[in-house]
Structures are given as C-alpha cells and as structure tokens.
Amino acid sequence: MSSHSSLPVHLPAGDPPAACVTGCALFRQLEAQAEAEPDTIATGNATYRDLLDASLALAGYMQQRLGVRAGDPVLLMLEDGESSAIATYAVARCSARAIASVAFEDGAEIARQTAASGVQVAIAPTRALMALAPLLDDGSLYGCIVPGAGQFARPGVHDLAGAVAAGIAPVPLPPGHRPCCPDAAL
C-alpha cells in the first residue's frame, strides 16, 4: 500500500512505534482517520468512511463465512488500489496475518507459499484464479475472495463486492484487545 499517499502517516495517540504497525494499530489508524475526515477521499473513489465500512464488512465475512481467526495467515495478492486497501484493513481487523504475494500466475510458487505459511484463505485478482484453482480443488485453500469473481463462479470463490454487500459485522474484539506487538510494553 505504499503508493497510497493519501493514507494517514500518523498513529493515534497511545499506539506502539511505527515499526509495529500491524493488526489493531493499523485498523485503529483507519478508524481515527474515518472519524476525523469521514468524507475525505482515502483511495480511488472511496472516502475514509467508505473504506472503514467496507473493511468492517469484509472482515465480518471473512470471520463468519470463511472462518478467519486472529493469527491466521491470509494470502493477499491484490495490487495497490481500493480493493487492496479494503482487504488489508479487513485482515488487520480480523487480527489475522497478511502474507503478501505477487506470484499471480505462478501456481507452483503460490502452492509453496500457502504450504509454508498455512494459508487457507486468499484475496486475489481474477488473473490468479487459474493458479489458485488446484489449491481450491484439493482443499489446501478453503476460500478465495476475488474482485469481480461473479463471472468465475466456482466452489470456494467469493466475490469481493458480494462479501462487502453482505454487510456481516465482524466478531467483536474483547475489551482491551491489542493484537499487535504482544511483547511490547503497553
């Protein structure tokens, strides 16, 4: 997401150092920005409020339909843009671990990455579906969320817009939950 210069570069007060911007800190950064500037464009045509709402809905879908839990690895294969921002913040809201990959069409490399990291859910572009299909077929990958997946309907493939439109609320975080930097003094 380095090309998203409109994303905030500061952390809300009380968050750990920037070297530890993962999980809750990243998501709280979005929440603070959405509260401070809800109608300001964050990325593409999405305002900070839109980005927050979409990432919450995707997080809920991932948790309640695909079983993503705190600490689970999620393969992120999207290029920079609105869908990537939504996916990144949704993974952060799930307190899951983002495993980045650019091996969009290299089935062997994707298989190696998923096996090495234990990934069971991926968020990928449609061009990666051919490489991901064998992993969906053999059960190595439980589900794949794809922007524009409607035209590629098959078991295990979920449309990003449909997941967001489902409006499923994410699992509430426990009081005082801070999944980032568990070893840091808080």
GUKOL-789776 format. One record per residue (C-alpha): residue in three letters; x, y, z. Coordinates in steps of 0.2 Angstrom, whole numbers, padded with zeros to 4 digits, always signed. Example, Ala and Ser with C-alpha at 12.3 -4.5 7.8 and 13.67 -1.06 7.14 Angstrom:
! GUKOL-789776
ALA+0062-0022+0039
SER+0068-0005+0036
END
This chain:
! GUKOL-789776
MET+0000+0000+0000
SER+0015+0011-0001
SER+0008+0020-0016
HIS-0007+0026-0006
SER+0000+0043-0001
SER-0017+0049+0005
LEU-0017+0036+0019
PRO-0013+0043+0035
VAL+0005+0043+0041
HIS+0002+0045+0059
LEU-0004+0034+0073
PRO-0017+0038+0085
ALA-0010+0043+0102
GLY-0005+0028+0113
ASP-0001+0016+0099
PRO+0016+0007+0098
PRO+0030+0013+0087
ALA+0028+0013+0068
ALA+0039-0002+0067
CYS+0025-0012+0075
VAL+0010-0006+0064
THR+0000-0022+0062
GLY-0017-0028+0067
CYS-0026-0017+0079
ALA-0014-0002+0077
LEU-0017-0001+0058
PHE-0035-0003+0059
ARG-0037+0010+0073
GLN-0027+0021+0062
LEU-0041+0019+0049
GLU-0055+0021+0062
ALA-0047+0038+0068
GLN-0045+0044+0051
ALA-0063+0040+0046
GLU-0069+0049+0062
ALA-0058+0064+0059
GLU-0061+0066+0040
PRO-0076+0054+0035
ASP-0079+0062+0018
THR-0061+0064+0013
ILE-0055+0053-0002
ALA-0044+0039+0005
THR-0041+0029-0011
GLY-0049+0028-0028
ASN-0067+0035-0026
ALA-0068+0029-0008
THR-0069+0040+0007
TYR-0062+0035+0024
ARG-0079+0031+0030
ASP-0082+0020+0014
LEU-0065+0012+0017
LEU-0069+0009+0035
ASP-0087+0002+0032
ALA-0081-0009+0018
SER-0066-0016+0028
LEU-0078-0020+0043
ALA-0090-0029+0031
LEU-0076-0039+0023
ALA-0068-0043+0040
GLY-0085-0050+0046
TYR-0087-0060+0030
MET-0070-0067+0032
GLN-0073-0072+0050
GLN-0091-0078+0049
ARG-0091-0086+0032
LEU-0073-0092+0029
GLY-0068-0095+0047
VAL-0053-0082+0048
ARG-0047-0080+0066
ALA-0034-0070+0075
GLY-0017-0075+0070
ASP-0022-0085+0054
PRO-0012-0081+0038
VAL-0022-0074+0024
LEU-0013-0073+0007
LEU-0015-0055-0001
MET-0012-0054-0019
LEU-0020-0038-0024
GLU-0011-0024-0032
ASP-0012-0007-0025
GLY-0029+0001-0026
GLU-0046+0002-0017
SER-0048-0017-0016
SER-0031-0019-0009
ALA-0034-0006+0004
ILE-0051-0014+0009
ALA-0043-0031+0010
THR-0028-0025+0020
TYR-0038-0016+0033
ALA-0050-0031+0034
VAL-0036-0043+0038
ALA-0030-0031+0051
ARG-0047-0030+0059
CYS-0048-0049+0059
SER-0031-0049+0068
ALA-0025-0061+0055
ARG-0008-0061+0047
ALA-0006-0054+0029
ILE+0005-0064+0018
ALA+0009-0054+0003
SER+0012-0062-0014
VAL+0015-0056-0032
ALA+0016-0073-0039
PHE-0001-0070-0048
GLU+0000-0084-0061
ASP+0014-0095-0054
GLY+0004-0110-0047
ALA+0020-0118-0040
GLU+0026-0103-0031
ILE+0008-0100-0024
ALA+0007-0118-0018
ARG+0024-0116-0010
GLN+0019-0100-0001
THR+0002-0107+0005
ALA+0010-0123+0011
ALA+0024-0114+0020
SER+0013-0102+0029
GLY-0003-0112+0032
VAL-0014-0100+0022
GLN-0032-0106+0019
VAL-0039-0090+0013
ALA-0033-0079-0001
ILE-0038-0062-0008
ALA-0033-0062-0026
PRO-0036-0054-0043
THR-0046-0064-0056
ARG-0030-0067-0066
ALA-0023-0078-0051
LEU-0038-0090-0051
MET-0030-0102-0063
ALA-0015-0104-0052
LEU-0026-0105-0036
ALA-0039-0117-0044
PRO-0029-0133-0039
LEU-0027-0127-0021
LEU-0046-0124-0020
ASP-0049-0141-0028
ASP-0038-0151-0016
GLY-0043-0142-0001
SER-0027-0134+0003
LEU-0036-0117+0001
TYR-0053-0115+0009
GLY-0058-0100+0000
CYS-0053-0086-0011
ILE-0060-0068-0012
VAL-0059-0060-0029
PRO-0065-0043-0036
GLY-0077-0047-0050
ALA-0077-0065-0046
GLY-0096-0067-0052
GLN-0090-0071-0069
PHE-0079-0085-0062
ALA-0092-0094-0051
ARG-0085-0110-0044
PRO-0084-0118-0026
GLY-0073-0108-0015
VAL-0073-0092-0025
HIS-0081-0077-0017
ASP-0084-0060-0025
LEU-0077-0046-0015
ALA-0091-0034-0019
GLY-0104-0048-0014
ALA-0094-0051+0003
VAL-0094-0032+0007
ALA-0113-0031+0002
ALA-0117-0045+0013
GLY-0115-0032+0027
ILE-0109-0045+0040
ALA-0102-0037+0056
PRO-0085-0043+0062
VAL-0084-0053+0078
PRO-0082-0040+0092
LEU-0065-0038+0099
PRO-0063-0042+0118
PRO-0061-0027+0129
GLY-0044-0021+0129
HIS-0039-0032+0114
ARG-0022-0026+0107
PRO-0016-0040+0095
CYS-0001-0030+0088
CYS+0016-0032+0096
PRO+0010-0043+0111
ASP+0028-0042+0118
ALA+0028-0023+0118
ALA+0025-0014+0134
LEU+0008-0006+0133
END
